Structures are given as structure tokens and as C-alpha cells.
Amino acid sequence: MPHFDHSLDLRLDTLRAQYGGGTLCPTECIRRVLAAIAAERPEIWITRVPDDRLLTQAAALDRLLSQRGAAVFDSMPLFGVPFAVKDNIDVAGMATTAACPEFAYVPAVSATVVGKLLEAGAILVGKTNLDQFATGLVGTRSPYGVVRNALHPDYVSGGSSAGSAVAVALSLVSFALGTDTAGSGRVPAGLNNIVGLKPSRGLLSTRGVVPACRTLDCVSIFAATVGDAWTATQAAAGYDEGEPYSRTLPMAGVKRRGYRIAVPAQPEFYGNQAAQHAYEASLERLQQLPDCHLASIDFTPFREAAQLLYQGPWVAERMAAVGDFFTDHRQAMNPVVAGIISQADRYSAVDAFNGQYRLAALRRQAERQLQGYDFMLVPTAPTMPTIAEVEAEPVLRNSELGYYTNFVNFFDMAALAIPAVGRADGLPFGVTLIGAAGSDHMLAAAAEGFVPLWQPANAPAVPVVGRPLPFAEASIQLAVVGAHLEGQPLNWQLLERGARKIESPRTSARYRLHALAGTIPPKPGLERVVEGGAAIEVELWELPLRNFGAVVAEVPAPLGIGSLELADGRWVKGFVCEPYALASARDITHFGGWRAYLEHGMENA
């Protein structure tokens, strides 16, 4: 079936611009989405929100937009954005089936992540098809129908989050929730040429999610762009007191000086030369980036850990997830899924502990392999089978698709799948960035810079992965006045420490600003005076308290960190200057700030 062109760009930045500019309203957006859904493949969906209810919700947003204007986007960053939810995630009042009708129940409360997205203004369109009980990487194990690939219908869509990925790839929604235990949030992204963000475990709450392997499960996000995936993550993330596996994570900052990237020394493609050549071409383009260093590592510990997921005692955790339902209703289950879960009987509690010991040893080996690197880059999937090939050998083909994904949650890592150089045979190909827990923002910022290397036509004109997640740890505010300002030569020292810009205030009228002599890069010195001062423009940044000492250690004489008074009376930490350096400095107070001096006064120095 050809893709229905409903002439609507559902990327978040485009929708916001159209809503804000008055060229589109939420009601018209939903009308077009409904028309597109009606013309597309019904197997994508298990349950849909009724059309009249969607239009009523959209009309309410129309009124809110007319009342508040663009200010509505500040409190509702996903205002009027259509999204979908994998049907193993609860939505109040809608059946959760996990692709097994006999298992279905109707929850009274939505999953935590769904509630957060609705509060952010997103419009839920429906619940999507999946490999039953989220067991599979193919998208073919569902009584609701095989979910075909969005671009090439003879091929698998990838699973288990098949419907969510295809709904995004066909522009039926802006983003969609999936889950990821062994790669279900990444493989479908790679096979459908979209973005799949698998967060660090516990970053997004799994309360209200039917578990697959509860100790490993993550809620994942599919989107057309990295920026859209990150915006949805920002809205959905947050500590959930009611979810035992939710946690607060120290987050890594972004990189601004190039990357140290590990790649498998002998990548596996199971004889698929088209995928291998696409991967090699992607690496060649990546190496064109200045100061981007790639090096090969031994992939053995990652490969061996991946094998443990379905060839070790963790398969018993899938039995724990379905509970008595397996015993009482096995005949109602997909036979491949039931066969996998039934392997739980092979393992004892002793096997489970021995598996943990083996996994710990492999994780230590993997950590040694990745020491000194910012992240690892791998093919998202080594091959792309047809539906017929999967039906002929369902377990083998599925196992091959998990070669680069199964180990990630075992090793407590974050991952982000993005499109890369396409295959010569016309099929899509993707790569995945994999980093330590808490590297989510760094991976997103890196991936956003990589995508234009391969698909410049689809890349956003302006980077949008700017702000980190809200701090879930102790932080400190720091006022910067010169080379650490946004866009200036030393701003990377803040970004790599996870800092975010809060505002651009002025100091109290008790300061003078001087251009210091002989500093590289050029820097100003801020002097507090008793009289004759002025208000100087600064930027206020917030960074994790654990990284404050590293920033202070990099401050060279005659500069230092002291206390600054802002115009509103607040006192914050900020850059100050030792008096001896001011004798040879140029007084530039009349410019009102370092930026104005750089733009209008530096050439006359």
C-alpha cells in the first residue's frame, strides 16, 4: 500500500511555528492526521481514541491558543502534538492488551509517562501493535496482524515496538512511546529510518507498563528527528516515587570539542554486504568531522552478554512478568512467544545467581574496553529480513536482529538509534550511539550533529538539543561575564559539566568591566567598586554541584570565583578579578557587557 500524503509536517518545531503563526490550529492538525490514519495500514493500531473525542480535545486546545497565544508553549512544550502509545503501556479507560486479547484489562490510571505527556499538551491518538508481551524484534508476533515496514512492506518493521515506529515513519504522529528491553526501541527505528531514543534505565518511569523483564525494561521514544525525541524525553522524564526502579541519575554534559568513539573491531552482518557497506560508508563520513577520533575495540564481552538474555536465566524473568496467565492461557498466546517463555523451566535459582556473576564479569570487561571513549557506535541492526524469512526461521532471524542491542540494558547504558547512510539496495540503515548511564543528553547532542552527515535534507536548520534534563541533584548557579558566555570560546567548559543557561541578568550598578591585557582567549575582568559603577550584563548558568570544583580548577589567574550581586539583589557565585591585573587593562564599562565590547569596541582597542 503506498504511503498516503496528507501534506502535514508533524515535526515539533514545524508544528509550533504553524500554531504560533496562525497557519494551523490543533483541530485542523488532527483532522489531517485522522485522514492519513484512515488511508494507512490498520494493523498499526490495536485501539484508537474515537475521532469525535480527539476533535473535542483539539477544539479545547484551539481555544487555549486563542486565549494565551504563544505563551502557551512555555507551560505546554508538546502543545497540540499528536502521539501514540505502545499497547503494553497503560492509558486510563483504554484496554491494555500487550497484543494478547485474552490478557486485556482496562486501567483506571494512565502510566506515569503518559500522564506527563498529556500534561505537556500532547494529544493521544491511539495504542499501537507490538510483538506479543514485548517478546520479539520483528513485529510479526501479534494476533492483530503483522506490522509491515513503513518503507518496504515486504520487510519486517522490527519489534517489539512495531506499530509505534511505523506510525512515526508514516507521519501519522509526531512521536510515539515504545518499550525497550532487548532493543525494541532501537531496531524498529533503524529499519524504518527514524530516531529511537532508549534512555538510561529508570530515567523514564515504567509504572503502568506491562513488564517483559522488569529489571531491564525502559520506556523508549520514537520520533522523526533527534530534537523531537529529546523534547519528548524532557517532558516524560522524572523521578517517580511510586516506581521502585525509577531513580535519579547524575547526567553527563554535552561535548563541544570532538568525540572519542569506540567501534567493534570485527562487526557482524551475517553475510549482508549491503548493510556492511552502508556501515563502512557511514563511518567514513563520520571521520570527516574535525577532531573526531574512531578506534576499534574487542566486542566479545558485549556479544557474550547479549547471548545471556535469551540463552540464560533471564528468560525466567519473562515468566515472572506474565505470571499465572502463562499457565492458565498458554493456548491463547503466540506459539513463538510461548515457546520462548516456556524455557524458564530450564533454570533454577542457582542458575540465576551464576548468570549474575557471569554478567558482572562481562560488564567489567566491557568497561575496560570503553575506558577513554565518550561512547560506542554500532550498526543498529546487522541485517533486515523479509517477513517471509522471519516466518521461515522466526527465532534465528530475531536473534540476529538483537546482536547489537541485547547487551545495552544489561550493562546499564543509554542508547540512541539514528538513520545513517542508506543501503545500496534501497533499504534503510541506521547506527546507534551507546554510552554510560546518564549520557543521554550527550548522545542526543552528538547524534544531532551526525545526522546531517548522512541525510542533510532531513536535518533541522538549527540545533534544538540544547537544554539538559531538569536537575535531579544538588546544583549551583554561576554568573559568567566573558569567555564562558554562550557561544564564546570557553563555554564548552560549562556544557561538558552539564550546565544549562538560566537567564541573562545584569549585575547591580556597583561594577566596572575591564578588557584584560594578554589573555588567550581574550577575557574581561569584573571589578566591584564603591562608587562610579554600572550594571554589567552577565549570564547565569546552573550546573551540578559535583562539577563546580572542576570549573573552578580551570580558572586562571588573575581571575577567580567570588560572589556577585545581581540587579535584583540576589548574590550568586561568579567570575571576579584580582586588582593587580586591572592596572594594565582597558576600562570597557561603558559598553555594558563583554558581547557589546566584542561587537563594537574590540577593533578600536
C-alpha positions as CSV (number, residue, x, y, z in Angstrom):
1,M,0.0,0.0,0.0
2,P,1.5,3.4,-1.0
3,H,2.0,6.0,1.7
4,F,-0.8,8.5,1.9
5,D,0.5,12.0,1.6
6,H,-1.5,14.2,4.0
7,S,0.7,17.2,3.4
8,L,1.4,17.8,7.0
9,D,4.9,18.1,8.6
10,L,4.5,16.8,12.1
11,R,7.9,17.7,13.4
12,L,7.6,19.6,16.6
13,D,9.4,22.7,15.5
14,T,7.2,22.9,12.4
15,L,4.0,22.4,14.4
16,R,4.9,25.1,16.9
17,A,5.8,27.6,14.2
18,Q,2.5,26.9,12.4
19,Y,0.4,27.1,15.6
20,G,2.2,30.2,16.7
21,G,1.9,31.9,13.3
22,G,-1.8,31.1,12.9
23,T,-1.3,29.0,9.8
24,L,-2.5,25.8,11.6
25,C,-4.6,25.0,14.6
26,P,-4.8,21.8,16.6
27,T,-8.2,20.9,15.2
28,E,-7.0,21.1,11.6
29,C,-3.9,19.1,12.5
30,I,-6.0,16.3,14.0
31,R,-8.4,16.3,11.0
32,R,-5.4,15.7,8.7
33,V,-4.0,13.1,11.0
34,L,-7.3,11.2,11.0
35,A,-7.5,11.3,7.2
36,A,-4.0,9.9,7.0
37,I,-4.7,7.1,9.5
38,A,-7.9,6.1,7.6
39,A,-5.8,5.7,4.4
40,E,-2.9,3.8,6.0
41,R,-2.4,0.2,7.3
42,P,-4.9,-0.8,10.0
43,E,-2.5,-3.3,11.6
44,I,-0.5,-0.4,13.1
45,W,-3.2,0.1,15.7
46,I,-4.8,-2.0,18.4
47,T,-7.1,0.6,19.9
48,R,-7.8,4.1,18.6
49,V,-9.2,7.1,20.5
50,P,-12.6,7.9,18.9
51,D,-12.5,10.6,16.3
52,D,-15.1,12.8,18.0
53,R,-13.2,12.7,21.3
54,L,-9.9,13.7,19.5
55,L,-11.6,16.6,17.8
56,T,-13.2,17.7,21.1
57,Q,-9.7,17.7,22.7
58,A,-8.2,19.6,19.8
59,A,-11.0,22.2,19.9
60,A,-10.2,22.8,23.6
61,L,-6.6,23.5,22.6
62,D,-7.8,25.8,19.9
63,R,-9.5,27.9,22.5
64,L,-6.5,27.9,24.8
65,L,-4.2,29.0,22.0
66,S,-6.5,31.9,21.1
67,Q,-6.6,33.0,24.7
68,R,-2.9,32.7,25.6
69,G,-1.1,32.9,22.3
70,A,2.5,31.7,22.0
71,A,2.8,31.8,25.8
72,V,1.0,28.5,25.9
73,F,4.2,26.8,24.6
74,D,6.1,27.7,27.8
75,S,3.9,25.6,30.1
76,M,2.9,23.0,27.4
77,P,6.0,22.2,25.3
78,L,4.1,19.5,23.4
79,F,1.0,21.6,22.8
80,G,-1.2,20.1,20.1
81,V,1.3,17.4,19.2
82,P,-0.2,14.0,18.2
83,F,1.4,10.9,19.7
84,A,0.8,7.2,20.1
85,V,1.5,4.7,22.8
86,K,2.6,1.0,22.5
87,D,-0.2,-1.2,23.8
88,N,1.7,-2.6,26.8
89,I,1.6,0.9,28.4
90,D,-1.5,1.9,30.3
91,V,-3.9,4.7,29.3
92,A,-6.8,5.3,31.6
93,G,-10.0,4.0,30.2
94,M,-8.4,2.2,27.2
95,A,-7.7,-1.5,27.2
96,T,-4.1,-2.7,27.6
97,T,-3.7,-5.9,25.6
98,A,0.1,-6.5,25.2
99,A,-1.1,-7.9,21.9
100,C,-3.0,-10.7,23.6
101,P,-6.8,-10.2,23.7
102,E,-7.3,-12.7,26.5
103,F,-4.8,-10.8,28.7
104,A,-6.6,-7.4,28.2
105,Y,-7.6,-5.2,31.1
106,V,-8.8,-1.6,31.4
107,P,-6.7,0.5,33.7
108,A,-8.2,3.3,35.8
109,V,-4.9,5.3,35.8
110,S,-2.5,6.1,33.0
111,A,1.2,5.2,33.1
112,T,3.3,7.9,34.6
113,V,4.9,8.8,31.3
114,V,1.6,9.1,29.5
115,G,0.3,11.4,32.2
116,K,3.3,13.6,31.9
117,L,3.0,13.9,28.1
118,L,-0.7,14.7,28.3
119,E,0.1,17.4,30.9
120,A,2.6,18.8,28.4
121,G,-0.2,19.3,25.9
122,A,0.3,16.3,23.6
123,I,-2.8,14.6,22.0
124,L,-3.0,10.8,22.3
125,V,-4.2,9.3,19.0
126,G,-4.2,5.6,19.9
127,K,-2.4,2.5,21.1
128,T,-0.1,0.6,18.7
129,N,0.5,-3.0,17.8
130,L,3.5,-5.0,19.1
131,D,5.2,-8.3,19.3
132,Q,3.1,-10.1,21.9
133,F,4.2,-9.4,25.5
134,A,7.0,-7.3,24.0
135,T,8.8,-10.5,23.2
136,G,10.5,-10.1,19.8
137,L,12.4,-7.8,17.5
138,V,10.4,-8.5,14.3
139,G,6.9,-7.1,14.6
140,T,5.2,-10.2,13.3
141,R,4.1,-11.9,16.6
142,S,0.7,-10.4,17.0
143,P,-2.9,-11.6,16.6
144,Y,-3.7,-8.1,15.4
145,G,-1.7,-8.6,12.3
146,V,1.9,-8.4,11.0
147,V,3.2,-4.8,11.1
148,R,5.0,-4.3,7.8
149,N,7.9,-2.0,7.3
150,A,6.9,1.6,6.6
151,L,9.2,2.0,3.6
152,H,9.3,-1.6,2.1
153,P,6.2,-3.6,3.1
154,D,7.8,-7.0,2.2
155,Y,10.3,-6.5,5.0
156,V,9.8,-6.6,8.8
157,S,9.2,-3.4,10.7
158,G,11.2,-4.5,13.7
159,G,9.8,-5.1,17.1
160,S,8.6,-5.3,19.6
161,S,7.5,-1.7,19.3
162,A,6.5,-2.2,15.7
163,G,3.3,-0.1,15.5
164,S,4.8,2.9,17.3
165,A,7.8,3.0,14.9
166,V,5.8,2.7,11.8
167,A,3.2,5.3,12.9
168,V,6.1,7.8,13.2
169,A,7.7,6.7,10.0
170,L,4.5,7.2,8.1
171,S,4.0,10.7,9.7
172,L,0.8,9.6,11.4
173,V,2.0,11.0,14.7
174,S,4.9,13.3,15.8
175,F,6.3,10.8,18.2
176,A,5.4,7.5,19.9
177,L,6.2,5.6,23.0
178,G,7.7,2.2,22.8
179,T,9.4,0.0,25.3
180,D,12.9,-1.4,25.2
181,T,14.3,-4.5,27.0
182,A,16.5,-6.0,24.3
183,G,16.4,-3.5,21.5
184,S,12.7,-2.9,20.9
185,G,13.1,0.8,20.9
186,R,16.1,0.8,18.5
187,V,15.7,-2.0,16.0
188,P,12.3,-0.6,14.6
189,A,13.9,2.8,14.4
190,G,16.8,1.6,12.3
191,L,14.6,-0.5,10.0
192,N,12.1,2.4,9.4
193,N,14.7,5.2,9.1
194,I,13.6,7.2,12.1
195,V,15.1,8.0,15.6
196,G,14.8,5.7,18.6
197,L,15.8,7.0,22.0
198,K,16.4,4.4,24.7
199,P,17.0,6.3,27.9
200,S,19.1,5.3,30.8
201,R,17.2,2.7,32.9
202,G,15.0,4.5,35.5
203,L,15.1,7.9,33.7
204,L,11.5,7.4,32.5
205,S,9.2,5.7,34.9
206,T,7.9,2.2,34.0
207,R,4.9,2.4,36.3
208,G,1.9,1.4,34.3
209,V,3.9,-0.7,31.8
210,V,3.3,-4.4,31.4
211,P,6.8,-5.8,32.2
212,A,8.9,-8.0,29.9
213,C,12.0,-8.2,32.1
214,R,11.2,-5.7,34.8
215,T,14.8,-5.3,36.0
216,L,15.8,-4.3,32.4
217,D,12.7,-2.6,30.9
218,C,12.8,1.0,29.6
219,V,10.1,3.2,28.0
220,S,11.5,4.4,24.7
221,I,10.7,7.2,22.3
222,F,10.4,7.2,18.5
223,A,10.5,10.5,16.6
224,A,11.4,11.9,13.1
225,T,14.3,13.9,14.5
226,V,16.7,13.7,17.4
227,G,15.4,17.1,18.6
228,D,11.8,15.8,18.7
229,A,12.8,12.7,20.6
230,W,14.7,14.8,23.1
231,T,11.9,17.2,23.6
232,A,9.5,14.3,24.3
233,T,12.1,12.8,26.7
234,Q,12.3,16.1,28.6
235,A,8.5,16.1,29.1
236,A,8.3,12.4,30.1
237,A,11.4,12.0,32.3
238,G,11.4,12.4,36.1
239,Y,11.8,10.5,39.3
240,D,8.7,8.5,40.2
241,E,8.4,7.8,44.0
242,G,5.8,5.1,43.2
243,E,8.1,3.1,40.9
244,P,10.8,1.0,42.6
245,Y,13.1,1.0,39.6
246,S,12.8,4.8,39.0
247,R,16.0,6.7,40.0
248,T,17.7,10.0,39.9
249,L,20.8,9.9,37.7
250,P,23.8,12.2,37.6
251,M,23.8,13.4,33.9
252,A,26.8,13.9,31.8
253,G,27.3,17.2,29.9
254,V,27.5,17.5,26.2
255,K,30.7,17.6,24.2
256,R,31.8,20.6,22.1
257,R,35.4,19.6,21.2
258,G,35.0,16.4,19.2
259,Y,34.3,12.8,20.2
260,R,36.3,9.7,21.1
261,I,34.2,6.9,19.6
262,A,34.7,3.1,20.0
263,V,33.6,0.8,17.2
264,P,33.5,-3.0,17.0
265,A,36.8,-4.4,15.6
266,Q,35.0,-7.1,13.6
267,P,31.4,-6.1,13.1
268,E,28.9,-8.8,12.3
269,F,26.5,-8.6,9.4
270,Y,25.6,-12.3,8.8
271,G,26.8,-12.0,5.2
272,N,24.7,-9.0,4.4
273,Q,27.1,-7.0,2.3
274,A,24.7,-4.1,1.7
275,A,24.4,-3.4,5.4
276,Q,28.2,-3.8,5.8
277,H,28.9,-1.3,3.1
278,A,26.4,1.2,4.5
279,Y,28.0,1.0,7.9
280,E,31.5,1.5,6.4
281,A,30.3,4.5,4.4
282,S,28.7,5.9,7.5
283,L,32.0,5.6,9.4
284,E,33.9,7.2,6.5
285,R,31.6,10.3,6.7
286,L,31.9,10.4,10.4
287,Q,35.6,10.5,10.2
288,Q,35.4,13.7,8.2
289,L,34.3,15.6,11.3
290,P,37.2,17.6,12.7
291,D,38.7,16.2,16.0
292,C,36.5,13.1,15.8
293,H,38.5,10.0,16.7
294,L,37.3,6.5,16.0
295,A,39.1,3.4,17.3
296,S,38.3,-0.4,17.2
297,I,37.6,-2.3,20.4
298,D,37.1,-6.0,21.2
299,F,33.3,-6.6,21.0
300,T,33.5,-10.0,22.7
301,P,32.1,-9.1,26.2
302,F,29.2,-7.2,24.6
303,R,28.4,-10.2,22.3
304,E,28.5,-12.7,25.1
305,A,26.3,-10.6,27.3
306,A,23.8,-10.3,24.5
307,Q,23.6,-14.1,24.3
308,L,22.7,-14.3,28.0
309,L,19.3,-12.6,27.5
310,Y,17.6,-15.4,25.7
311,Q,20.2,-18.2,26.4
312,G,20.4,-17.7,30.1
313,P,18.2,-17.4,33.3
314,W,16.8,-14.0,32.4
315,V,14.3,-15.8,30.2
316,A,12.7,-16.8,33.6
317,E,12.0,-13.1,34.3
318,R,9.7,-13.1,31.3
319,M,7.8,-15.9,33.0
320,A,7.6,-13.8,36.2
321,A,6.2,-10.9,34.1
322,V,3.2,-12.9,32.7
323,G,2.6,-14.8,36.0
324,D,-0.3,-17.2,36.1
325,F,-1.5,-16.1,32.7
326,F,1.0,-18.3,31.0
327,T,-0.1,-21.4,33.0
328,D,-3.8,-20.8,32.5
329,H,-3.9,-19.4,29.0
330,R,-0.8,-20.6,27.1
331,Q,-3.0,-21.8,24.2
332,A,-4.1,-18.2,23.7
333,M,-0.5,-17.0,23.2
334,N,1.6,-16.7,20.1
335,P,3.4,-20.0,19.8
336,V,6.8,-18.5,19.3
337,V,6.4,-16.2,22.3
338,A,5.0,-19.1,24.4
339,G,8.0,-21.2,23.4
340,I,10.5,-18.6,24.5
341,I,8.8,-18.0,27.9
342,S,8.5,-21.7,28.5
343,Q,12.3,-22.0,28.6
344,A,12.1,-20.6,32.1
345,D,11.6,-24.1,33.4
346,R,15.2,-24.9,32.5
347,Y,16.7,-22.6,35.0
348,S,17.0,-22.7,38.8
349,A,17.7,-20.0,41.4
350,V,21.3,-21.2,41.3
351,D,21.4,-20.6,37.6
352,A,20.1,-17.1,38.2
353,F,22.9,-16.3,40.6
354,N,25.5,-17.8,38.3
355,G,24.1,-15.7,35.5
356,Q,24.5,-12.6,37.6
357,Y,28.1,-13.5,38.3
358,R,28.9,-14.1,34.7
359,L,27.2,-10.8,33.7
360,A,29.2,-8.9,36.3
361,A,32.4,-10.2,34.9
362,L,31.4,-9.4,31.3
363,R,30.4,-5.9,32.4
364,R,33.8,-5.3,34.0
365,Q,35.4,-6.4,30.7
366,A,33.2,-4.1,28.7
367,E,34.0,-1.1,31.0
368,R,37.7,-1.7,30.3
369,Q,37.1,-1.8,26.6
370,L,35.3,1.5,26.7
371,Q,37.7,3.3,29.0
372,G,38.8,6.6,27.5
373,Y,35.9,6.8,25.0
374,D,32.8,9.0,25.1
375,F,30.6,6.4,23.6
376,M,30.4,3.4,21.3
377,L,28.9,3.4,17.8
378,V,27.4,0.2,16.3
379,P,25.0,-0.8,13.5
380,T,21.5,-0.6,14.9
381,A,20.8,-4.0,13.2
382,P,23.2,-6.2,11.2
383,T,20.6,-7.2,8.6
384,M,17.0,-6.6,7.5
385,P,15.0,-9.7,6.9
386,T,11.8,-10.1,4.9
387,I,8.6,-11.1,6.5
388,A,8.8,-14.4,4.7
389,E,12.4,-15.1,6.0
390,V,11.2,-14.4,9.6
391,E,8.2,-16.8,9.2
392,A,10.6,-19.5,7.9
393,E,13.0,-19.1,10.8
394,P,11.4,-16.9,13.5
395,V,13.9,-17.5,16.3
396,L,17.1,-17.3,14.3
397,R,16.2,-14.2,12.4
398,N,15.0,-12.5,15.6
399,S,18.3,-13.4,17.3
400,E,20.3,-11.9,14.6
401,L,18.5,-8.6,14.9
402,G,19.5,-8.3,18.6
403,Y,23.2,-8.7,18.0
404,Y,24.0,-5.0,18.7
405,T,21.1,-4.3,21.2
406,N,20.6,-7.1,23.7
407,F,23.6,-6.1,26.0
408,V,22.7,-2.5,26.5
409,N,20.3,-2.7,29.4
410,F,22.4,-5.5,30.9
411,F,25.3,-3.1,31.1
412,D,23.1,-0.2,32.3
413,M,23.8,2.0,29.3
414,A,21.8,4.7,27.3
415,A,21.4,4.4,23.5
416,L,20.1,6.4,20.6
417,A,19.4,5.0,17.2
418,I,19.6,7.3,14.2
419,P,19.4,7.0,10.4
420,A,22.7,6.7,8.6
421,V,23.9,6.2,5.0
422,G,21.2,4.1,3.2
423,R,22.0,0.8,1.7
424,A,22.8,0.4,-2.0
425,D,19.7,-1.8,-2.4
426,G,17.4,1.0,-1.3
427,L,16.8,-0.3,2.2
428,P,17.4,1.9,5.2
429,F,20.3,1.6,7.5
430,G,21.0,3.1,10.9
431,V,23.6,3.3,13.6
432,T,23.3,3.5,17.4
433,L,25.2,5.6,19.8
434,I,25.7,3.8,23.2
435,G,27.0,5.5,26.3
436,A,27.1,5.0,30.1
437,A,24.1,5.6,32.2
438,G,23.4,9.3,32.4
439,S,24.9,10.1,29.0
440,D,21.5,10.7,27.4
441,H,22.0,14.4,26.7
442,M,25.5,13.9,25.3
443,L,24.3,11.2,22.9
444,A,21.4,13.3,21.7
445,A,23.7,16.3,21.1
446,A,26.2,14.2,19.3
447,A,23.6,12.4,17.2
448,E,22.0,15.6,16.1
449,G,25.4,16.7,14.7
450,F,25.9,13.4,13.0
451,V,22.6,13.1,11.1
452,P,23.4,15.9,8.6
453,L,26.5,14.0,7.5
454,W,24.1,11.3,6.1
455,Q,20.8,12.9,5.5
456,P,21.2,16.7,5.1
457,A,17.7,17.1,3.6
458,N,16.1,15.9,6.8
459,A,18.3,17.7,9.2
460,P,16.8,20.7,11.1
461,A,18.4,24.0,10.2
462,V,19.1,25.0,13.8
463,P,20.2,22.5,16.5
464,V,17.5,22.0,19.1
465,V,19.1,19.6,21.5
466,G,20.3,22.4,23.8
467,R,18.8,22.1,27.2
468,P,19.7,19.2,29.6
469,L,17.0,17.5,31.6
470,P,15.9,19.2,34.8
471,F,18.4,18.7,37.5
472,A,17.7,15.8,39.9
473,E,20.7,16.5,42.1
474,A,22.3,19.4,44.0
475,S,23.3,22.3,41.8
476,I,24.8,25.7,41.9
477,Q,24.3,28.9,40.0
478,L,27.3,30.6,38.4
479,A,27.4,34.1,36.7
480,V,29.8,34.3,33.8
481,V,30.8,37.5,32.1
482,G,33.3,36.9,29.3
483,A,34.8,33.9,27.5
484,H,32.3,31.5,29.2
485,L,29.3,33.2,27.7
486,E,27.1,31.2,25.4
487,G,28.9,30.8,22.0
488,Q,32.2,32.1,23.4
489,P,35.5,30.1,23.3
490,L,35.3,28.6,26.8
491,N,31.6,27.9,27.0
492,W,32.4,24.3,26.4
493,Q,33.8,24.1,29.9
494,L,30.2,24.6,31.2
495,L,28.5,22.5,28.7
496,E,30.7,19.5,29.3
497,R,29.9,19.7,33.0
498,G,26.2,19.5,32.3
499,A,25.4,23.2,32.8
500,R,22.4,25.0,31.4
501,K,21.7,28.6,30.9
502,I,19.0,30.1,33.1
503,E,18.9,33.8,32.2
504,S,20.9,36.9,31.1
505,P,20.6,39.3,34.0
506,R,22.7,42.4,34.9
507,T,24.8,43.0,38.0
508,S,23.9,45.7,40.5
509,A,25.2,49.1,39.5
510,R,28.4,48.6,41.5
511,Y,30.8,47.1,39.0
512,R,33.2,48.1,36.3
513,L,34.3,45.9,33.4
514,H,37.9,45.8,32.0
515,A,39.4,44.1,29.0
516,L,42.4,42.3,30.4
517,A,45.8,42.5,28.5
518,G,47.5,39.5,27.0
519,T,44.8,36.8,27.8
520,I,44.2,34.0,25.3
521,P,41.4,33.8,24.5
522,P,40.5,37.4,25.3
523,K,38.9,37.8,28.7
524,P,37.4,40.6,30.8
525,G,37.9,41.3,34.5
526,L,34.9,42.4,36.6
527,E,35.7,44.8,39.4
528,R,33.3,45.7,42.3
529,V,33.6,49.4,43.2
530,V,32.2,51.6,45.9
531,E,31.1,54.4,43.5
532,G,31.2,55.1,39.8
533,G,29.9,51.7,38.9
534,A,27.4,50.4,36.4
535,A,25.2,47.4,35.8
536,I,27.0,44.8,33.6
537,E,25.3,42.2,31.5
538,V,26.2,38.6,32.6
539,E,24.7,35.1,32.0
540,L,23.5,32.9,34.9
541,W,24.2,29.2,34.4
542,E,23.3,26.3,36.6
543,L,25.5,23.2,36.9
544,P,25.7,20.1,39.1
545,L,27.4,20.9,42.4
546,R,29.7,17.8,41.9
547,N,31.2,19.6,38.8
548,F,31.7,23.0,40.3
549,G,35.2,22.2,41.6
550,A,36.3,21.2,38.1
551,V,35.1,24.5,36.7
552,V,36.9,26.5,39.5
553,A,40.1,24.5,38.9
554,E,40.3,25.7,35.3
555,V,40.0,29.4,36.1
556,P,43.4,31.0,35.5
557,A,44.9,34.0,37.4
558,P,44.1,36.8,37.6
559,L,40.6,35.6,37.6
560,G,38.8,33.7,40.3
561,I,35.4,32.8,41.6
562,G,33.7,35.0,44.2
563,S,30.3,36.4,45.0
564,L,28.4,38.8,42.6
565,E,25.4,41.0,43.4
566,L,22.7,41.0,40.7
567,A,20.5,43.9,39.9
568,D,17.5,42.3,41.8
569,G,19.6,41.9,45.0
570,R,20.5,38.2,44.6
571,W,24.0,37.1,45.4
572,V,25.5,34.3,43.3
573,K,28.8,32.8,42.6
574,G,30.6,34.4,39.6
575,F,33.9,35.4,38.0
576,V,35.9,38.2,39.7
577,C,39.3,39.6,39.0
578,E,42.4,40.3,41.2
579,P,43.1,44.1,41.4
580,Y,46.7,43.9,40.2
581,A,45.6,43.0,36.7
582,L,43.4,46.0,36.2
583,A,46.3,48.5,36.1
584,S,47.1,47.3,32.5
585,A,43.5,46.6,31.5
586,R,41.2,48.8,29.3
587,D,38.1,50.1,31.1
588,I,35.1,49.0,28.9
589,T,32.4,49.6,31.4
590,H,30.5,52.0,29.1
591,F,29.8,49.1,26.7
592,G,27.6,47.4,29.4
593,G,28.9,43.9,28.7
594,W,31.5,41.7,27.0
595,R,29.4,41.0,24.0
596,A,28.8,44.6,23.2
597,Y,32.5,45.2,23.5
598,L,33.4,42.4,21.1
599,E,30.9,43.7,18.6
600,H,31.6,47.4,18.7
601,G,34.7,48.2,20.7
602,M,37.4,45.5,20.4
603,E,38.7,46.7,17.0
604,N,39.5,50.1,18.5
605,A,41.4,48.6,21.4
